[in-house]
Every structure is written in C-alpha cells, then in structure tokens.
Amino acid sequence: MGRKSNNTNIGDCSNSNNNNNKGDNNDDDKADKDGVPTKEEPKPAPPPPPPPPTETPTPPKEVFVLDPSSTLYYHWLCVVSIPIMYNLLMLVCRACFDELQTEHTYTWMTLDLLSDLLYLVDTWVRLHTGFLDQGLIVRDPKRLRHNYTKTRTFRLDIISILPTDIVYIWLGPNFPEVRYNRVVRIYRMSEFFQRTETRTNFPNLFRISNLVLYIVVIIHWNACVYFAISKAIGFGSDQWVYPDVNIPEYSHLMRKYVFSLYWSTLTLTTIGETPPPARDEEFVFVVCDFLVGVLIFATIVGNVGAMISNMNAARAEFQTRVDGVKRYMRLRGVTRELQERVVAYFDHVWAYGKAGDEAAVLASLPVRLRAEVASNVHMETIKKVRIFADCEAGLLIELVLKLKPQVFGPGEYICRKGDVGREMYIVKEGRLAVVSDDGLKQFVVLSSGSYFGEISILNIKGSKSGNRRTANIVSVGYSDLYCLSKDDLMEVLTEYPDAKQALEEKGRAILMKDGLIDEDCGNLGPDAKTLDQKVSRLETMLDGVHTRLARLLAQQGSSVASTRARLTSLETSVCGIYSALGNAAPRILTVTVPPDE
C-alpha cells in the first residue's frame, strides 16, 4: 500500500509539473499514450501586417492662367485702358483747374476708387498671365510669379498702386497731384494699341488715329501747365499769362480750358501769333514748347507721309503693272477695242480687290498654317466636285493648295470644243454659258459652285472624247474661277496611288453612265504610253549608270597609269643619284685624305 501511495504521489507531482509546463509552453507536454513525446508541429505563420493606408493623390489645384494671345486678354487690355486714359487726362486737369476739382470732389473720389480697383485686378491678371517657353504656354504659378516679378513692368505696377491718397489726410481731398503715380501704368494702354493695330482690318487708319490721340494728349497737358504757370505768376499780370479771372468773360471754367488749349495748340504747332513772354520763366517755358513743337511737327510729317505711302503702295504697284501692259499694247499696235477690254479687266480686278497674288500673300506662312488657311477657304468648294467627294482629307488638302484663281471677262471663252483639256474649273462667282459653235445659242448656264473639266484631266482609257473638250463655255460677265491643272493633279496623286485608281474608277463610271466610254478600250491593261515612258525612263537611268561607271573606270585606269609612270621616274632618279654618288666616292676620298709624307 505504501508503494501504491508513492506512485500516486509521483503521479500527482507529474501532473502538477505537467500542468505547470503546460502553462509555460503547450508544446513541451505533448505525449502519446505510451509516454513517447510526439513530433513538434510547426507554428502557424503570423498573419501579415495590414498594408499601410494608401493616400490617394490629390489632383493638382486648378490655377487660372490667361493666354496672352487670347481674345479675353485683349478685351481685358481694353478695359484696363479706360482708367489709364482717365488718369492720364483728368489728373493734370483737376490739379490745374481748381473749380473742376472742388465742384465734383465726391465724383472724382468715386472714379479714383474704381480706377484703383481695376489697377489691382490688372496686377492680379499680370500674375496669372502665361508666357511662351519653346512655343508652349507656361502655366506653373511659381514660374509665372517669378517671370512677372523680375520684369520692369512689375516695378511700374507697384509704383502705380502705391496708396499715395493717404496724403489726403493732411492736405485734404483737393490735391489730386498726389495720384500722378497712376500714370506710369500707361504701358498697358500702349500694349492695347499695338494689339489693336495687329487685329484691325484698317491698320493705316488706326495708326493715324493713334498719332492724333498722342498729339491731343500732349496739347492737353501743355494747356494745363500753361494755366498753372499763369496762376503761379498771377492772372492778368502781363499779356502772356491768362487774363484776369475777375473779368466775367474769362471767369468760367470752360473759357479757361479752351483759352489754354488754344494757346497750347498755337505754340506747339509753331504757328505763333501769341503774346510774347515777359518774364524769364515764361521765356523758358515758351522755348521748351517750341522745341517740343518742332519734334511734334517732324513726327507728324514723317509718320503721316509714311502711312500715306503704305496706303498707296499696293495701288502704285498695280498701276505700274497696268502702265507696262498699256505701253506694250501701244508699242505692238494692239487694236483699240482689245486695249479697252484689257483696261476694263484691270479696273474690275482692282475694284473688287482681286489684284493681289494669293500665293504671294500666303507665302510668308508656314506650310501647315498655309494649308489650314487654304482648306478653310477652298475645302467646301472642292468637295462639291463628284470625283473628289469621298477622297481622304490629306489628298484634298494637297489639292486645295494647288488651286489657282483666274478671272475671265465678258464674252471671254474659258474653253472651246475640241481643245485639249489640261485644267478643270470650279466657278466661284459669276455665270458661264455653254454655247453653240457659233456662240449664238445658249444651252446651259453655270453659276457659282458649278464645275467642269474634271474628267479630261484624269487620262481615263477608253474615253470617246479622249482629253478633248466637248463644249464651248464662255463667261457671261466677269467670272471668278478656281483652276486645277492636270500636272498639279498628277503630282499630288503620285503620293496617293490608291486614290488615283479610285478617281479613275469614278471617272470611268461617270463616262459609262453617260455612254461616253469605249468598253473594249476601257478594259485594256495598263496604259501603254505610260508603261513605255516608265521603261524609257529606266533605260535612260541605266544608260546613265553605265556612263558614270565607265567614266569612273577610265579615271581609275588613268590615275593608276600616271602613278606608275611617276614611280618609274622617281625610281630612275634615285638610281641615278646612287650611281653618281658611287662614282664620285674615290675622287672625294682622294681630295679629302692628305698624302703620306
């Protein structure tokens, strides 16, 4: 029994130890029924840590950027030019004419506040105005700010918005001179004038108006300064200054300004007829006015003369061409009736603005931009032609660049029956008549948008008329046509072989519909003439290659022979030199070695 109890105690201890071990580590107490410990099981892999929260990138904040070439920017320049012109004209006038300032103080303060507000908005616009970098507009706010703050215009803008009105606290509101800094933003108005000159359809007229405006502003400022000097010296103190304001005739504000403006105009235009100055300061002012007047007069004469020359340049060039044609006709004895028709043609061309050469006008544009302009003008016209209706855009753009305008006068034949067709025509304006051989009977009248001659320039095999014209077409009045020649069409189609085949099929279908094609000839293979031309061209090229190869071989043979002859001559010379040296050696030794004594 004692043994049994011992076993029991041992079992109890084992259980307690196992329990303790199990509490420490569950893997150490695992055993099978026979007491043999089992194989350790692998620990389960810990779960992967949750991924960090991904922050969705916030889209960049949209920043307003104004394109300096846009219409919106141009309109803003127009708006900001209004307060600039207001300050330019009214500040000096309010400072010199007291009644103008004191009688409308609140009105001026309101207008000043509005102009300052527009100045501030304009500064913000300048901060958000893009600029071009390598042809692309920059929209980065930091670069825009850096570009603007580094310019001279930024300093002018800061000066123009300085709050100099604060001086009103000490001096009162009747001293608008403190706002003269607003005038320095005048460069924005100049920018508006430059862009207007580029956009307007009447640039010469605008330049003259702009010049007149500058002159009026100078005369206005000079009139205000004259009145201020008269006030400082004393009204009516001498004949040169403004008369005494106590005289009722000269006491009104309008009379004061008009009198000063009249005096300023007479002085600056160097007309004179004003009372002579009496004081030194008056002499100095008049001398300065005369100098400014001379500069203004020279500017007026030079600019107006140049503008008039530019306005008449096109007319003078056109008249020179007309005079040359008239001189030639008179020299060659052209009939009077034909001379009158030629002169009438020139009159029509000039009257309707058709004297210019379209190709020369567009020659200054890049190729792609010229193509866009031509497409905008002619694309709808050329799409009206049946055979070009479904062609690809690239082919049509190439074709519109080849269109050439032509003008035909009354009774002038565009083509006659039986003529070789080398061009097709599209009617832009005017009327054309299909007439009989004697020209007395009209069959059909073609108007704007009509076209003819498109089949004859395609060289369609089997055409019963070949490339000949099948009708007489005459211009009823003056008609404007666009012409596309066969050579230009074939030059374009060399780059579009599939389009060429499609156009020929369309033309063949049209001729077949009208019964104007010989089907036996139309089913022939490739054009023999064209094939012969290609073979002849290849033979010519091959002959040229043979000729050049023979010439190169001949040059090589000649060069080898010449080199061989030169080497032979050089070898002979060297051998002669060696032989000469060998014969002369004993004599040299005899001469140089002294005899034994």
C-alpha positions as CSV (number, residue, x, y, z in Angstrom):
1,M,0.0,0.0,0.0
2,G,2.9,2.2,0.7
3,R,4.2,1.7,-2.7
4,K,0.9,2.5,-4.2
5,S,0.8,5.7,-2.4
6,N,4.3,6.6,-3.6
7,N,3.2,6.0,-7.2
8,T,0.2,8.1,-6.6
9,N,2.3,10.9,-5.2
10,I,4.6,10.6,-8.2
11,G,1.6,10.8,-10.4
12,D,0.4,13.9,-8.6
13,C,3.7,15.5,-8.9
14,S,3.9,14.6,-12.6
15,N,0.5,16.1,-13.2
16,S,1.3,19.2,-11.4
17,N,4.6,19.6,-13.2
18,N,2.8,18.9,-16.5
19,N,0.3,21.5,-15.6
20,N,3.0,24.0,-14.8
21,N,4.8,23.2,-18.0
22,K,1.6,23.4,-20.0
23,G,1.1,26.8,-18.6
24,D,4.5,27.8,-19.7
25,N,4.6,26.1,-23.1
26,N,1.9,23.8,-24.5
27,D,4.3,22.2,-27.0
28,D,6.5,20.6,-24.3
29,D,3.9,18.3,-22.6
30,K,2.5,16.6,-25.7
31,A,2.9,12.8,-25.5
32,D,1.3,9.8,-26.9
33,K,-0.4,7.1,-24.8
34,D,2.9,5.2,-24.4
35,G,4.6,8.2,-22.9
36,V,6.7,8.9,-26.0
37,P,6.7,12.6,-27.0
38,T,5.2,13.4,-30.4
39,K,7.0,15.4,-33.1
40,E,6.7,19.2,-32.7
41,E,4.2,20.7,-35.0
42,P,5.3,23.9,-36.9
43,K,4.0,27.1,-35.5
44,P,1.4,28.8,-37.6
45,A,2.8,31.8,-39.5
46,P,1.7,35.1,-38.1
47,P,-0.8,37.0,-40.2
48,P,0.8,39.6,-42.4
49,P,0.6,43.1,-41.1
50,P,-2.1,45.2,-42.7
51,P,-0.9,47.3,-45.5
52,P,-0.4,51.0,-44.6
53,P,-3.3,53.1,-45.7
54,T,-2.6,54.5,-49.1
55,E,-3.2,58.1,-49.6
56,T,-5.0,58.9,-52.8
57,P,-3.0,61.6,-54.6
58,T,-5.0,64.8,-54.6
59,P,-5.3,66.3,-58.1
60,P,-3.3,69.5,-58.6
61,K,-5.3,72.5,-57.8
62,E,-6.6,74.2,-60.9
63,V,-5.0,77.6,-61.4
64,F,-6.4,80.2,-63.7
65,V,-3.9,81.1,-66.4
66,L,-4.7,83.7,-69.0
67,D,-3.3,83.1,-72.5
68,P,-1.7,86.4,-73.7
69,S,-2.8,85.7,-77.3
70,S,-6.4,85.1,-76.4
71,T,-9.4,87.4,-77.1
72,L,-10.2,87.5,-73.4
73,Y,-6.7,89.0,-72.7
74,Y,-7.2,91.6,-75.5
75,H,-10.6,92.6,-74.1
76,W,-9.1,93.0,-70.6
77,L,-6.5,95.3,-72.1
78,C,-9.3,97.4,-73.5
79,V,-11.0,97.5,-70.1
80,V,-7.8,98.5,-68.1
81,S,-7.0,101.2,-70.7
82,I,-10.1,103.1,-69.6
83,P,-8.8,104.0,-66.1
84,I,-5.4,104.7,-67.5
85,M,-6.8,107.2,-70.0
86,Y,-8.9,108.7,-67.2
87,N,-5.9,109.3,-65.0
88,L,-3.8,110.5,-68.0
89,L,-6.3,113.2,-68.9
90,M,-8.1,114.2,-65.7
91,L,-5.4,114.2,-63.0
92,V,-3.4,117.1,-64.6
93,C,-6.7,118.9,-65.4
94,R,-8.0,118.6,-61.9
95,A,-4.7,119.7,-60.4
96,C,-4.5,122.9,-62.5
97,F,-8.2,123.9,-62.7
98,D,-9.4,124.3,-59.1
99,E,-13.1,124.6,-60.0
100,L,-13.0,121.2,-61.7
101,Q,-11.7,119.5,-58.6
102,T,-13.7,121.3,-55.9
103,E,-17.1,121.3,-57.5
104,H,-17.1,117.5,-58.2
105,T,-15.0,116.1,-55.3
106,Y,-17.1,113.1,-54.5
107,T,-17.4,112.2,-58.2
108,W,-13.7,112.2,-58.6
109,M,-13.1,110.2,-55.4
110,T,-15.5,107.5,-56.6
111,L,-13.9,107.4,-60.0
112,D,-10.5,107.2,-58.4
113,L,-11.6,104.3,-56.2
114,L,-12.9,102.4,-59.3
115,S,-9.7,103.0,-61.2
116,D,-7.6,101.8,-58.3
117,L,-9.7,98.7,-58.1
118,L,-9.1,98.0,-61.8
119,Y,-5.4,98.6,-61.3
120,L,-5.4,95.9,-58.5
121,V,-7.3,93.5,-60.7
122,D,-4.9,94.1,-63.5
123,T,-1.9,93.3,-61.2
124,W,-3.6,90.0,-60.4
125,V,-4.2,89.4,-64.1
126,R,-0.5,90.0,-64.8
127,L,0.4,87.5,-62.1
128,H,-1.8,84.9,-63.9
129,T,-0.8,85.7,-67.4
130,G,1.1,82.9,-69.1
131,F,4.1,83.2,-71.3
132,L,5.6,81.1,-74.1
133,D,8.6,78.9,-73.4
134,Q,9.8,77.0,-76.5
135,G,6.4,77.6,-78.1
136,L,4.4,76.2,-75.2
137,I,2.5,78.4,-72.7
138,V,3.7,78.1,-69.2
139,R,1.0,77.5,-66.5
140,D,3.1,76.9,-63.4
141,P,2.2,79.5,-60.8
142,K,5.7,79.7,-59.4
143,R,7.2,80.3,-62.8
144,L,4.6,82.9,-63.6
145,R,5.2,84.8,-60.5
146,H,9.0,84.6,-60.9
147,N,8.7,85.8,-64.5
148,Y,6.5,88.7,-63.7
149,T,8.4,89.9,-60.6
150,K,11.7,90.0,-62.5
151,T,10.4,92.4,-65.2
152,R,10.5,96.2,-65.2
153,T,6.7,96.3,-65.6
154,F,6.3,94.8,-62.2
155,R,8.1,97.7,-60.6
156,L,5.9,100.1,-62.6
157,D,2.8,98.3,-61.5
158,I,3.9,98.5,-57.8
159,I,4.6,102.2,-58.2
160,S,1.2,102.8,-59.8
161,I,-0.8,101.2,-57.0
162,L,1.1,102.8,-54.1
163,P,-1.6,104.3,-51.7
164,T,-0.5,107.9,-52.1
165,D,-4.1,109.0,-51.4
166,I,-3.2,108.8,-47.8
167,V,-1.7,112.2,-48.1
168,Y,-5.3,113.5,-48.3
169,I,-5.4,113.1,-44.5
170,W,-3.0,116.0,-44.1
171,L,-3.6,118.1,-47.3
172,G,-7.2,117.5,-47.9
173,P,-9.0,116.0,-50.9
174,N,-8.3,118.9,-53.3
175,F,-4.7,117.9,-54.2
176,P,-5.0,115.3,-56.9
177,E,-1.3,115.8,-57.7
178,V,-0.6,113.0,-55.2
179,R,-2.1,110.5,-57.6
180,Y,0.3,111.2,-60.5
181,N,1.9,107.8,-59.9
182,R,-1.1,106.2,-61.6
183,V,0.1,107.5,-64.9
184,V,3.1,105.2,-65.0
185,R,0.9,102.2,-66.0
186,I,0.5,103.8,-69.4
187,Y,2.5,101.0,-70.9
188,R,-0.6,98.8,-70.7
189,M,-2.5,101.2,-72.9
190,S,0.4,101.1,-75.4
191,E,0.2,97.3,-75.4
192,F,-3.6,97.6,-76.2
193,F,-2.8,99.9,-79.1
194,Q,-0.2,97.5,-80.5
195,R,-2.5,94.5,-80.4
196,T,-5.4,96.5,-81.9
197,E,-3.1,97.6,-84.8
198,T,-2.4,93.9,-85.4
199,R,-6.1,92.8,-85.2
200,T,-7.8,95.6,-87.1
201,N,-8.7,95.4,-90.8
202,F,-7.7,99.1,-91.2
203,P,-4.2,99.4,-89.7
204,N,-3.3,102.6,-91.5
205,L,-6.4,104.4,-90.4
206,F,-5.8,103.2,-86.8
207,R,-2.1,104.4,-86.9
208,I,-3.3,107.9,-88.0
209,S,-5.9,108.0,-85.2
210,N,-3.4,106.8,-82.7
211,L,-0.9,109.5,-83.7
212,V,-3.7,112.2,-83.4
213,L,-4.5,110.9,-80.0
214,Y,-0.9,111.3,-78.8
215,I,-0.8,114.8,-80.2
216,V,-4.1,115.8,-78.4
217,V,-2.8,114.4,-75.1
218,I,0.4,116.5,-75.4
219,I,-1.5,119.6,-76.3
220,H,-3.9,118.9,-73.3
221,W,-1.0,118.6,-70.8
222,N,0.7,121.7,-72.2
223,A,-2.5,123.7,-71.9
224,C,-2.9,122.6,-68.2
225,V,0.7,123.5,-67.4
226,Y,0.3,126.9,-69.1
227,F,-2.7,127.7,-66.9
228,A,-0.9,126.5,-63.8
229,I,2.1,128.8,-64.7
230,S,-0.3,131.7,-65.3
231,K,-1.9,131.1,-61.8
232,A,1.5,131.0,-60.2
233,I,2.6,134.2,-61.8
234,G,-0.7,136.0,-61.5
235,F,-3.6,136.1,-63.8
236,G,-3.5,139.3,-66.0
237,S,-0.1,140.4,-64.7
238,D,1.1,140.6,-68.3
239,Q,0.0,139.9,-71.8
240,W,1.5,136.4,-71.9
241,V,-0.4,134.9,-69.0
242,Y,-4.1,134.0,-68.8
243,P,-6.3,137.2,-68.5
244,D,-7.6,138.3,-65.2
245,V,-10.3,135.8,-63.9
246,N,-12.2,138.7,-62.4
247,I,-13.3,139.7,-65.8
248,P,-16.6,137.9,-66.4
249,E,-15.7,136.9,-69.9
250,Y,-12.7,134.9,-68.5
251,S,-14.1,133.6,-65.3
252,H,-15.9,130.4,-66.5
253,L,-14.1,127.1,-66.3
254,M,-14.9,126.2,-70.0
255,R,-13.3,129.5,-71.2
256,K,-10.2,128.9,-69.0
257,Y,-9.7,125.5,-70.5
258,V,-10.5,126.4,-74.1
259,F,-8.3,129.5,-74.0
260,S,-5.4,127.4,-72.6
261,L,-5.9,124.7,-75.2
262,Y,-5.9,127.3,-78.0
263,W,-2.7,128.9,-76.7
264,S,-1.1,125.4,-76.4
265,T,-2.1,124.5,-80.0
266,L,-0.7,127.7,-81.5
267,T,2.6,127.2,-79.6
268,L,3.2,123.5,-80.2
269,T,2.3,123.8,-83.9
270,T,4.8,126.7,-84.2
271,I,2.2,128.9,-85.7
272,G,2.9,131.6,-83.2
273,E,0.5,134.7,-83.1
274,T,0.6,134.6,-79.3
275,P,1.7,137.5,-77.0
276,P,5.4,137.4,-76.3
277,P,6.7,136.3,-72.9
278,A,7.8,139.0,-70.4
279,R,9.4,137.0,-67.6
280,D,12.4,134.6,-67.6
281,E,10.2,131.7,-66.6
282,E,7.9,132.5,-69.4
283,F,10.7,132.5,-71.9
284,V,12.0,129.2,-70.7
285,F,8.6,127.6,-71.0
286,V,8.0,129.0,-74.5
287,V,11.4,127.8,-75.6
288,C,10.6,124.3,-74.3
289,D,7.3,124.4,-76.1
290,F,8.9,125.4,-79.4
291,L,11.3,122.5,-79.2
292,V,8.5,120.1,-78.4
293,G,6.5,121.6,-81.2
294,V,9.3,121.1,-83.7
295,L,9.6,117.4,-82.7
296,I,5.8,117.0,-83.0
297,F,5.7,118.6,-86.4
298,A,8.6,116.4,-87.6
299,T,6.8,113.4,-86.2
300,I,3.6,114.3,-87.9
301,V,5.1,114.9,-91.2
302,G,7.2,111.7,-91.1
303,N,4.6,109.4,-89.9
304,V,1.7,110.7,-92.0
305,G,3.9,110.6,-95.1
306,A,5.0,107.0,-94.4
307,M,1.4,106.0,-93.7
308,I,0.1,107.5,-96.9
309,S,2.9,105.8,-98.8
310,N,2.0,102.5,-97.3
311,M,-1.7,103.0,-98.1
312,N,-0.9,103.7,-101.7
313,A,1.9,101.1,-102.1
314,A,-0.4,98.4,-103.4
315,R,-2.1,100.9,-105.8
316,A,1.2,102.2,-107.1
317,E,2.5,98.7,-107.7
318,F,-0.7,97.7,-109.5
319,Q,-0.7,100.9,-111.6
320,T,2.9,100.2,-112.6
321,R,1.8,96.8,-114.0
322,V,-1.1,98.4,-115.8
323,D,1.1,101.1,-117.4
324,G,3.5,98.4,-118.5
325,V,0.8,96.4,-120.3
326,K,-0.6,99.6,-121.9
327,R,2.8,100.6,-123.1
328,Y,3.3,97.1,-124.6
329,M,-0.1,97.1,-126.4
330,R,0.6,100.6,-127.8
331,L,4.1,99.6,-128.9
332,R,2.8,96.4,-130.7
333,G,-0.2,98.1,-132.3
334,V,-2.9,96.2,-130.5
335,T,-6.4,97.2,-131.7
336,R,-8.3,99.9,-129.8
337,E,-11.1,97.5,-128.9
338,L,-8.8,95.0,-127.3
339,Q,-7.0,97.7,-125.4
340,E,-10.3,98.9,-123.9
341,R,-11.1,95.3,-122.9
342,V,-7.7,94.9,-121.1
343,V,-8.2,98.2,-119.3
344,A,-11.7,97.2,-118.3
345,Y,-10.3,94.0,-116.9
346,F,-7.7,95.8,-114.8
347,D,-10.4,98.2,-113.5
348,H,-12.6,95.2,-112.5
349,V,-9.7,93.4,-110.8
350,W,-8.8,96.5,-108.7
351,A,-12.3,97.5,-107.9
352,Y,-13.1,94.1,-106.4
353,G,-9.8,93.6,-104.6
354,K,-8.5,90.8,-106.8
355,A,-5.3,92.5,-107.8
356,G,-3.2,90.7,-105.2
357,D,-1.4,87.4,-105.7
358,E,-2.9,84.8,-103.3
359,A,0.2,82.7,-103.4
360,A,2.5,85.6,-102.6
361,V,0.3,86.7,-99.8
362,L,0.3,83.3,-98.1
363,A,4.0,82.6,-98.9
364,S,5.1,84.1,-95.6
365,L,3.0,81.5,-93.6
366,P,4.4,78.1,-92.6
367,V,3.3,75.2,-94.8
368,R,0.9,73.7,-92.3
369,L,-0.7,77.0,-91.5
370,R,-0.9,77.9,-95.2
371,A,-2.7,74.5,-95.7
372,E,-5.2,75.3,-93.0
373,V,-6.0,78.7,-94.5
374,A,-6.4,77.2,-97.9
375,S,-8.6,74.4,-96.6
376,N,-10.8,76.9,-94.7
377,V,-11.2,78.9,-97.9
378,H,-11.5,76.2,-100.6
379,M,-12.3,72.8,-98.9
380,E,-16.1,73.2,-99.3
381,T,-15.6,74.2,-102.9
382,I,-13.5,71.2,-103.9
383,K,-15.8,68.8,-102.1
384,K,-18.6,69.7,-104.5
385,V,-16.7,68.0,-107.3
386,R,-18.2,64.5,-107.7
387,I,-14.9,62.7,-108.1
388,F,-13.3,64.3,-105.0
389,A,-16.3,64.0,-102.7
390,D,-15.1,60.8,-100.9
391,C,-11.4,61.4,-101.1
392,E,-9.2,61.3,-97.9
393,A,-8.5,64.6,-96.2
394,G,-4.8,64.6,-96.9
395,L,-5.4,64.4,-100.6
396,L,-7.9,67.2,-100.5
397,I,-5.6,69.5,-98.5
398,E,-2.9,68.9,-101.2
399,L,-5.4,69.8,-103.9
400,V,-6.6,73.0,-102.4
401,L,-3.0,74.2,-102.2
402,K,-2.8,73.7,-106.0
403,L,-6.0,75.7,-106.8
404,K,-5.2,78.9,-108.7
405,P,-7.7,81.8,-109.1
406,Q,-8.5,83.1,-112.5
407,V,-10.7,86.0,-113.7
408,F,-12.5,85.9,-117.1
409,G,-14.2,88.9,-118.7
410,P,-17.5,89.2,-120.5
411,G,-17.5,87.2,-123.7
412,E,-14.2,85.5,-123.0
413,Y,-14.0,81.8,-123.7
414,I,-12.9,79.5,-121.0
415,C,-12.6,76.6,-123.4
416,R,-13.7,75.7,-126.9
417,K,-15.0,72.4,-128.2
418,G,-12.1,70.2,-129.3
419,D,-9.4,71.9,-127.2
420,V,-7.0,69.7,-125.2
421,G,-8.2,69.6,-121.6
422,R,-5.3,70.5,-119.3
423,E,-7.3,72.1,-116.5
424,M,-10.6,71.7,-114.6
425,Y,-12.5,74.7,-113.3
426,I,-14.7,75.5,-110.3
427,V,-16.9,78.5,-110.5
428,K,-16.6,80.8,-107.5
429,E,-18.6,83.8,-108.7
430,G,-20.2,84.9,-111.9
431,R,-22.1,83.0,-114.7
432,L,-20.8,80.8,-117.5
433,A,-22.8,79.8,-120.6
434,V,-22.5,76.6,-122.6
435,V,-23.0,77.8,-126.2
436,S,-23.1,76.5,-129.7
437,D,-20.1,76.6,-132.0
438,D,-21.1,80.0,-133.4
439,G,-21.8,81.3,-129.9
440,L,-25.3,82.4,-130.6
441,K,-27.3,79.8,-128.8
442,Q,-27.0,79.1,-125.1
443,F,-27.7,75.6,-123.8
444,V,-26.9,75.7,-120.1
445,V,-25.9,78.4,-117.7
446,L,-23.3,77.5,-115.0
447,S,-23.4,79.5,-111.8
448,S,-21.5,79.7,-108.5
449,G,-20.5,76.2,-107.3
450,S,-20.5,74.6,-110.7
451,Y,-17.5,72.8,-112.1
452,F,-16.4,71.2,-115.4
453,G,-13.4,69.6,-117.0
454,E,-12.7,67.1,-114.2
455,I,-12.9,64.0,-116.4
456,S,-10.4,65.3,-119.0
457,I,-7.5,65.7,-116.5
458,L,-7.7,62.0,-115.4
459,N,-6.5,60.4,-118.6
460,I,-9.2,57.7,-118.5
461,K,-8.6,55.0,-121.0
462,G,-11.5,54.3,-123.4
463,S,-12.9,57.8,-123.3
464,K,-14.6,58.5,-126.6
465,S,-13.6,62.2,-126.4
466,G,-10.1,61.5,-125.2
467,N,-8.8,64.6,-123.4
468,R,-10.7,67.0,-125.7
469,R,-13.2,69.5,-124.6
470,T,-16.8,68.6,-125.6
471,A,-18.4,72.0,-125.3
472,N,-17.9,75.7,-125.7
473,I,-18.0,77.6,-122.4
474,V,-18.0,81.4,-122.3
475,S,-18.2,83.9,-119.5
476,V,-21.4,85.9,-119.4
477,G,-19.9,88.7,-117.3
478,Y,-16.9,88.9,-115.1
479,S,-16.4,85.5,-113.6
480,D,-14.0,84.2,-110.8
481,L,-12.9,80.6,-111.3
482,Y,-10.5,78.3,-109.5
483,C,-8.3,76.2,-111.8
484,L,-6.7,72.9,-111.1
485,S,-4.2,71.8,-113.8
486,K,-3.6,68.2,-114.9
487,D,0.1,68.4,-114.0
488,D,-0.7,69.6,-110.4
489,L,-3.2,66.8,-110.0
490,M,-0.8,64.1,-111.2
491,E,1.9,65.5,-109.0
492,V,-0.4,65.1,-106.0
493,L,-1.6,61.6,-107.0
494,T,1.9,60.3,-107.2
495,E,1.8,60.2,-103.4
496,Y,-1.7,58.7,-103.3
497,P,-1.7,55.7,-105.8
498,D,-4.8,54.2,-104.3
499,A,-6.7,57.5,-104.6
500,K,-5.5,57.7,-108.2
501,Q,-7.1,54.4,-109.0
502,A,-10.3,55.3,-107.2
503,L,-10.6,58.6,-109.1
504,E,-10.1,56.8,-112.4
505,E,-12.8,54.3,-111.5
506,K,-15.2,57.1,-110.6
507,G,-14.4,58.9,-113.8
508,R,-14.9,55.7,-115.8
509,A,-18.3,55.1,-114.1
510,I,-19.4,58.6,-114.9
511,L,-18.4,58.2,-118.6
512,M,-20.1,54.8,-118.7
513,K,-23.3,56.2,-117.3
514,D,-23.2,58.9,-120.0
515,G,-22.3,56.4,-122.7
516,L,-19.0,58.2,-123.4
517,I,-16.6,55.3,-122.9
518,D,-15.5,52.5,-125.3
519,E,-15.7,49.4,-123.1
520,D,-13.3,47.4,-125.3
521,C,-10.6,50.1,-124.9
522,G,-11.6,50.7,-121.3
523,N,-10.8,47.0,-120.3
524,L,-7.3,47.3,-121.5
525,G,-4.4,46.8,-119.1
526,P,-2.0,49.5,-118.0
527,D,-1.7,52.5,-120.2
528,A,0.9,51.5,-122.9
529,K,2.1,55.0,-123.2
530,T,2.7,55.3,-119.5
531,L,4.4,51.9,-119.4
532,D,6.6,52.9,-122.4
533,Q,7.5,56.1,-120.6
534,K,8.5,54.2,-117.5
535,V,10.6,51.7,-119.5
536,S,12.3,54.5,-121.4
537,R,13.0,56.3,-118.1
538,L,14.5,53.1,-116.6
539,E,16.6,52.6,-119.8
540,T,17.8,56.2,-119.6
541,M,18.7,55.8,-115.9
542,L,20.6,52.6,-116.7
543,D,22.5,54.2,-119.5
544,G,23.5,57.0,-117.2
545,V,24.7,54.5,-114.6
546,H,26.8,52.7,-117.3
547,T,28.2,56.0,-118.5
548,R,29.2,57.1,-115.0
549,L,30.7,53.6,-114.3
550,A,32.8,53.7,-117.5
551,R,33.9,57.3,-116.6
552,L,35.0,56.2,-113.1
553,L,36.9,53.1,-114.5
554,A,38.6,55.3,-117.1
555,Q,39.6,57.8,-114.4
556,Q,40.9,54.9,-112.2
557,G,43.0,53.5,-115.1
558,S,44.4,56.9,-116.0
559,S,45.2,57.5,-112.3
560,V,47.0,54.1,-112.0
561,A,49.0,54.7,-115.2
562,S,50.0,58.2,-114.0
563,T,51.0,56.9,-110.6
564,R,53.0,54.1,-112.2
565,A,54.8,56.5,-114.5
566,R,55.7,58.8,-111.6
567,L,57.0,55.9,-109.6
568,T,59.2,54.7,-112.5
569,S,60.6,58.2,-113.0
570,L,61.3,58.5,-109.3
571,E,63.0,55.1,-109.2
572,T,65.2,56.1,-112.2
573,S,66.1,59.4,-110.4
574,V,67.0,57.6,-107.2
575,C,69.1,55.0,-109.1
576,G,70.9,57.8,-110.9
577,I,71.7,59.6,-107.7
578,Y,73.1,56.4,-106.1
579,S,75.2,55.7,-109.2
580,A,76.5,59.2,-109.2
581,L,77.4,59.0,-105.5
582,G,79.2,55.7,-106.2
583,N,81.4,57.1,-109.0
584,A,82.3,60.2,-107.0
585,A,83.4,58.4,-103.8
586,P,87.0,57.6,-104.8
587,R,87.6,61.2,-106.0
588,I,86.2,62.6,-102.8
589,L,88.5,60.3,-100.8
590,T,91.4,61.4,-102.9
591,V,90.7,65.0,-102.3
592,T,89.9,64.8,-98.7
593,V,92.6,62.4,-97.5
594,P,96.1,64.0,-97.3
595,P,99.0,62.0,-98.9
596,D,101.6,60.4,-96.6
597,E,104.7,62.4,-96.1
